[in-house]
């Protein structure tokens, strides 16, 4: 299936998913808590995407959900709360910039529905007869819950009339935009490398010479910045860092180890990159003795 047709099908899936979520918010039973109502609607939308994933036997239907839903949550919470502060406007700019970059990068790299992220079949195969559960939970519902957890500081920020530490919101904006800029630069450098690389060649240029995963570092920086916005509104609510911490745990404990193992299997020269380039936090490359 070609890319254009595939993107059209994925778009239809997302429109139906968002429509189902909106339908739940309008006609479904209310819990009396805005955040809980939107969490349930988020799960409803995820189940619609999951249905498409199963119908087309391709769990990559979910991939763009990570970046499409956060701005919708932000705007819905903002509309319902009616609170407008400097923090709110800065959040809108930051979250939209992040979502446009990440979704745009997905669209650019997405070859079509004949392709599926290599990790998904591995998850299903390891689950054996429980592959349906693994697909639903590990690939769809758990990421949805993780993103929602990361967005809770935004909920606090856009529903709090008086931001107690407005300067911290500004710091969060600067940190977040720097993180988005890093991700954009890392993606552009990787795309150029992929377009001209030779068989077995490894990426160790630009930002990738300072960190083996600058895109993940930038992604963590974005979620950490959202936590700063939440703390700016509620300085004592240190639990607002839990979402960013969960993202960090996922990157360091699952995503990066899986990618590193695959790179070592496919590219023998990757060990030399490991020896001299920082795993996560960017820093000047080490000098390796001959």
C-alpha positions in Angstrom: 0.0 0.0 0.0 1.4 3.4 -1.0 2.2 6.2 1.4 -0.5 8.6 0.3 -3.3 6.0 0.7 -1.8 4.8 4.0 -1.7 8.3 5.4 -5.4 8.8 4.3 -6.4 5.6 6.2 -4.5 6.6 9.3 -6.1 10.0 9.2 -9.5 8.5 9.0 -8.7 6.3 12.0 -7.6 9.3 14.0 -10.6 11.4 13.0 -12.9 8.6 14.1 -10.9 8.1 17.3 -11.2 11.8 18.2 -14.9 11.8 17.3 -15.4 8.8 19.7 -13.6 10.6 22.4 -15.6 13.8 21.9 -18.8 11.7 21.8 -17.9 10.3 25.2 -17.2 13.7 26.6 -20.5 15.1 25.4 -22.9 12.1 25.9 -21.0 9.8 28.2 -21.6 9.8 32.0 -19.6 12.4 33.8 -17.3 11.6 36.7 -17.4 15.2 38.0 -13.6 15.4 37.5 -12.4 17.1 34.3 -9.1 15.2 34.2 -10.8 11.8 34.7 -13.4 12.5 32.0 -10.6 13.2 29.6 -8.6 10.2 30.6 -11.6 7.9 29.9 -12.1 9.7 26.5 -8.4 9.2 25.8 -8.8 5.5 26.4 -11.9 5.4 24.2 -9.9 7.0 21.3 -7.0 4.6 21.9 -9.4 1.6 21.6 -10.6 2.9 18.2 -7.0 3.2 17.0 -6.4 -0.3 18.4 -9.3 -1.6 16.3 -7.7 -0.2 13.2 -4.3 -1.7 14.2 -5.9 -5.2 14.5 -8.0 -4.8 11.3 -4.9 -3.9 9.2 -2.5 -6.1 11.3 -0.2 -3.1 11.8 0.3 -1.6 15.3 2.1 1.4 13.8 -1.4 2.9 13.5 -0.7 4.1 17.0 2.6 5.8 16.4 1.4 9.3 15.7 -1.1 9.2 18.5 1.7 10.1 20.9 2.0 13.5 19.4 -1.6 14.2 18.1 -3.4 13.8 21.4 -1.5 16.2 23.8 -2.4 19.5 22.0 -6.1 18.3 21.9 -6.0 17.6 25.6 -4.4 21.1 26.2 -7.0 22.9 24.2 -9.9 21.0 25.8 -8.7 21.7 29.3 -8.1 25.3 28.5 -11.6 25.7 27.0 -13.3 24.0 30.0 -11.3 25.9 32.6 -11.5 29.3 31.0 -8.2 30.3 32.6 -5.9 32.4 30.6 -2.4 33.3 31.9 1.0 33.9 30.5 1.7 30.3 31.4 -1.2 29.1 29.3 0.0 31.0 26.2 3.5 29.7 26.6 2.2 26.2 26.9 0.2 26.5 23.8 3.2 27.6 21.8 5.4 24.9 23.2 3.0 22.0 22.9 2.0 22.9 19.4 5.6 23.3 18.3 6.4 19.9 19.8 3.4 18.2 18.2 4.0 19.7 14.8 7.6 18.7 14.8 7.1 15.1 16.0 4.0 14.5 13.8 5.8 16.0 10.8 8.8 13.8 11.4 6.5 10.8 11.6 4.8 11.7 8.3 8.1 12.3 6.6 9.6 8.9 7.7 6.4 6.9 7.4 6.7 4.7 4.2 3.2 3.3 4.3 1.1 0.6 6.0 3.2 -2.1 4.5 5.8 -1.1 7.2 5.5 -1.7 10.9 7.8 -0.6 13.7 10.2 -3.6 14.2 9.5 -3.7 18.0 5.8 -4.5 17.7 6.1 -7.9 16.1 8.7 -8.8 18.7 6.4 -7.8 21.5 3.6 -9.9 20.0 5.8 -12.9 19.3 7.2 -12.9 22.9 3.7 -12.8 24.3 2.8 -16.0 22.5 -0.9 -16.8 22.9 -1.3 -13.6 24.8 -0.3 -11.5 21.8 -3.7 -9.7 21.7 -3.2 -8.6 25.3 0.4 -7.5 24.6 -0.8 -5.5 21.6 -3.6 -3.8 23.5 -1.6 -3.1 26.7 2.0 -2.7 25.8 1.7 -1.0 22.4 -1.5 1.0 22.9 -2.9 1.5 26.4 0.4 1.8 28.4 1.8 4.6 26.1 -1.5 6.4 26.3 -1.4 6.3 30.1 2.2 7.4 30.1 1.5 10.4 27.8 -1.5 11.3 29.9 0.6 11.2 33.1 3.2 13.5 31.4 0.4 15.9 30.5 -1.0 16.2 34.1 1.3 19.2 34.8 -0.3 20.9 31.8 -3.7 20.2 33.3 -2.6 21.8 36.6 -1.2 24.8 34.7 -4.2 25.5 32.6 -6.7 25.1 35.3 -5.0 27.2 38.0 -6.0 30.9 37.8 -3.0 32.2 39.8 0.4 31.0 38.7 2.5 31.4 41.8 5.9 31.2 40.1 5.5 32.8 36.7 9.3 33.0 36.2 9.5 29.2 36.4 6.9 29.0 33.6 9.3 31.1 31.5 12.2 28.8 32.4 10.0 25.8 31.4 9.2 27.4 28.1 12.9 28.1 27.3 13.9 24.5 28.3 11.0 23.0 26.3 11.7 25.0 23.1 15.4 24.2 23.4 14.5 20.5 23.7 12.2 20.7 20.6 14.9 22.5 18.7 17.4 19.7 19.6 15.0 17.0 18.4 14.4 18.9 15.2 18.1 19.2 14.5 18.8 15.6 15.5 16.0 14.4 13.1 17.3 16.5 10.3 20.9 15.2 10.7 19.7 11.6 10.8 17.5 12.0 7.7 20.5 13.4 5.8 22.7 10.5 7.1 20.2 7.9 6.1 19.8 9.3 2.6 23.6 9.0 1.9 24.9 6.3 4.2 26.8 3.3 3.1 26.0 -0.3 4.2 27.1 -0.9 7.8 27.9 2.8 8.4 27.0 4.3 11.8 25.8 7.7 12.7 28.3 9.7 14.7 28.0 13.2 13.4 26.6 16.5 14.6 24.5 16.0 17.8 24.9 12.3 17.4 28.7 12.7 18.1 27.8 14.0 21.6 24.9 11.7 22.4 24.0 8.3 20.9 20.3 9.3 21.4 19.9 13.1 21.2 16.3 12.7 20.1 15.4 10.9 23.3 17.3 13.4 25.4 15.3 16.2 23.7 12.1 14.3 24.2 12.8 13.9 27.9 13.6 17.6 28.1 10.2 18.5 26.7 8.3 16.4 29.3 10.6 17.8 32.0 9.7 21.3 30.8 6.0 20.5 31.1 6.6 19.5 34.7 8.1 22.9 35.4 4.9 24.6 34.1 3.0 22.5 36.6 5.3 23.3 39.5 5.0 27.0 38.5 1.3 26.8 39.2 1.5 24.5 42.2 5.0 24.6 43.8 4.4 22.0 46.4 3.0 19.4 44.0 6.3 17.6 43.4 4.4 14.5 42.1 4.1 16.4 38.8 7.6 15.2 38.0 6.3 11.6 37.9 5.4 11.8 34.2 8.8 13.0 33.2 10.4 10.4 35.4 8.3 7.7 33.7 9.5 8.9 30.3 13.1 8.8 31.5 12.7 5.3 32.8 11.1 4.1 29.5 14.0 5.7 27.5 16.8 4.4 29.7 15.3 1.1 30.6 13.5 -0.1 27.4 13.8 2.0 24.3 17.5 2.7 24.3 18.6 -0.8 25.3 16.5 -2.3 22.5 17.8 0.0 19.9 21.4 -0.4 21.0 21.1 -4.2 20.9 19.7 -4.0 17.4 22.4 -1.6 16.2 25.1 -3.9 17.5 23.6 -6.9 15.7 23.3 -5.0 12.4 26.3 -2.7 12.5 29.6 -4.1 14.0 31.1 -0.5 14.0 28.5 0.6 16.5 30.7 -0.7 19.4 33.2 2.0 18.6 30.5 4.7 18.9 29.5 3.2 22.3 33.1 3.5 23.4 33.4 7.2 22.7 29.9 8.8 22.6 27.7 9.4 25.6 24.7 7.2 25.9 22.1 9.9 26.7 23.2 13.2 28.1 25.2 15.2 25.4 28.8 15.8 26.1 32.0 16.0 24.0 33.0 12.5 22.7 35.7 10.6 24.6 39.1 10.0 23.2 39.7 6.2 22.7 43.2 4.9 22.9 44.4 3.0 20.0 
